[in-house]
Amino acid sequence: MLRGKARLNVEWLGYSPGLLLEHKPLQAGRAQRSPRGNESSLASTLKTLLFFTALMITAPIGLYFTTKSYLFEGAFGMSNRDSYFYAAIVAVVAVHVVLALFVYVAWNEGSRQWREGKQD
């Protein structure tokens, strides 16, 4: 039987092998959690991660070349050397924006799942 911190970590992950953990009877009026809830949560998390991964790759690169060609060299008439510099700044800002959005979405998704689990 696991005790202390190891037991909490195993229970938190939702993994409960019959030989390692003692089984507690369900409290009256509480329904048993279905494993489908964990699967949909995992799928949602994976979709969020894949979306932000694609956004992290495409947004800075796309903004770099777009702002360099059309905005800085085209509209502002900057030299090739200056447009590289300012387009790189735009790409770095885009990376930070995508990271901030990912942290915001992950934080809200985690707190929503925590609230739903707490209400069960």
GITA-V990403 format. One record per pair of residues at least 12 apart in sequence whose C-alpha atoms are under 8 Angstrom apart, sorted by the first residue. I is the first residue (numbers start at 1). J is the second residue. D is the distance in whole Angstrom. If there is no record, write none. Layout:
I	J	D
I	J	D
This chain:
1	19	8
1	20	5
1	21	5
1	22	7
2	20	6
2	21	6
7	21	8
30	120	7
31	120	8
41	113	8
52	98	7
52	102	7
55	98	7
56	95	6
56	98	6
56	99	8
59	91	8
59	94	7
59	95	8
60	90	8
60	91	4
60	92	7
60	94	5
60	95	6
61	91	7
63	87	8
63	90	7
63	91	6
63	94	8
64	87	5
64	88	6
64	90	7
64	91	5
65	87	7
67	87	6
67	90	8
68	83	5
68	84	6
68	86	8
68	87	5
72	86	8
72	87	8
